[in-house]
Structures are given as C-alpha cells and as structure tokens.
Amino acid sequence: MSLQSLALIENWPVPTAAAAVVRADGTVLGAHGPVAHRFPLASVTKPLAAYAALIAYEEGAIELDEPAGPAGSTVRHLLAHTSGLAFDEHRVTSAPGERRLYSNAGFEVLGDHIAKATDIPFPEYLRQAVLEPLGMTSTALDGSPAKDGVSTVDDLVRFAAEVQAPRLLDPRTVAEAMTVQYPGTKGVLPGYGHQNPNDWGLGFEIRDSKSPHWTGSSSSPRTFGHFGQSGTFLWIDPVAGAACVALTDRAFGPWAVEAWSPFTDAVLAELAGA
C-alpha cells in the first residue's frame, strides 16, 4: 500500500519536506518527498542520543541510577528532563526530580558523562552503537547530543523500526524508555505550554493526555517520540502499530502547530482503514 495522506506535506508552507510511515518489521507503508535529503534534526537528535545511552547502560558502561549532572541527579534524571538543569544553560534551577525542565544542557551533560565512561567521544559512540548497526549512513552528529544531528527520512525509518522491534537493545529496556519516569511531574512542553503532568520516558516524550500536543487528536495516549525546532518530528504509536517521520527545513512555529495534528490524524485514519 501507499499512504495517500502523506501527500498532505505538499500543503505545508515549507521549502522542503519528506515523510514516511514504517511498521515494526521495517515495512515502509508509504513515503513522500525527498527521503534521501539530509535535514537538520534539532531535538529529534535526542531519541538517537538516548538510544545510545541505553546501549551504554546495557553494555555496563553506565548505570541509569548512578550520579550524573548536578548534585543528587542521575543518568535517569538527565534522560527524563528532571535533573534540574536549565533549558540551554548549565545552571541548576530546581532540585532533581522536582519539575520537568526540558533541558538541552542536560543532554549535553549526559553526552559528556557517556564519553568519559566509555573513553569514546559521544558522536563517535553514537555512530558505533546505533547508526552503523542500523545502516544509518546518512546520519551524523557534529556537536550537541541535544540538537545537532543531521539525518534523512530513509535513515530515521530504520531507527523507528528498531525502536518498535528492538534488536540492539533488550525489549524490556525500550519498554522502560517509553514508560513515564517520575510520574506526576509538571512542566512546559516547548511550543505547547504548561502541561500537568508533562510525561516523559527515557529520552522520549510520552503523549498521554497532553493537550495541546504536536501529535494528532486520535493519537493513542501510548504514543511517544519527539519533535524538533527545525520543523521535524518522529512519533511511534504502539496502538496503531506504526511510526511516522516527517522532516522539513523550516523552523517550528504556528505553521507546524496548525499542520502537524491534522496530518497525523489523516495518517492514523488511513492506517485504521487499511
């Protein structure tokens, strides 16, 4: 089948856009646009970095509950945006576990922590642990593990299939990554305002009952993923049994708030009727 709903990206007010939907077995149900074009990922880099962190955990290089970041913070706090570090500054603004403070700085501290533990620069560790095994040859990290990844829809489809049916990690580890960490924690979802609770897993945002949200009104509460300020997103809906990747080259803004939810609803409706 080929999903007609993906053609809705033609209506988005962006110079370039590409999208695809993939099942757990790697079957691409549909793709639209230049799927081999390399786009800046912005914060869609974070799920890739988190996956590398979970591999470091399974390899025994780090523990999820070992100290990392500010006093009292752990690797788990950093992955779940509850370390207390500010958004883009290495400054502590609250006690660990108290609030969901979405933090690029936290992911940078995490990358440094893994680099020290493995004696491998984090971008290289990501390449060896995640990108190379999955054949993601057009993906690279040159800079911050919070936001400096570059990739293609073709490559991210490989990653989205892996997360749905893990081969690089124990499925129980991935199940924990999509389970709410520090339940009941409030916070701001960038671009969508204050959420109570602002649920997050280990490096993946969890939809639950958030409103407004960047996924669809028909997205299941179990949907998890990430969006980026470069106009990018990746969601995985376990109830629908599929994942969707959309990459653009226009910064996130009101256009995305208007376009993304109806697009996701159209994709889910087509999947349900297939």
Order of alpha helices (4+ residues) and beta strands (2+ residues): beta-beta-beta-alpha-alpha-alpha-alpha-beta-beta-alpha-alpha-beta-beta-beta-beta-beta-beta-alpha
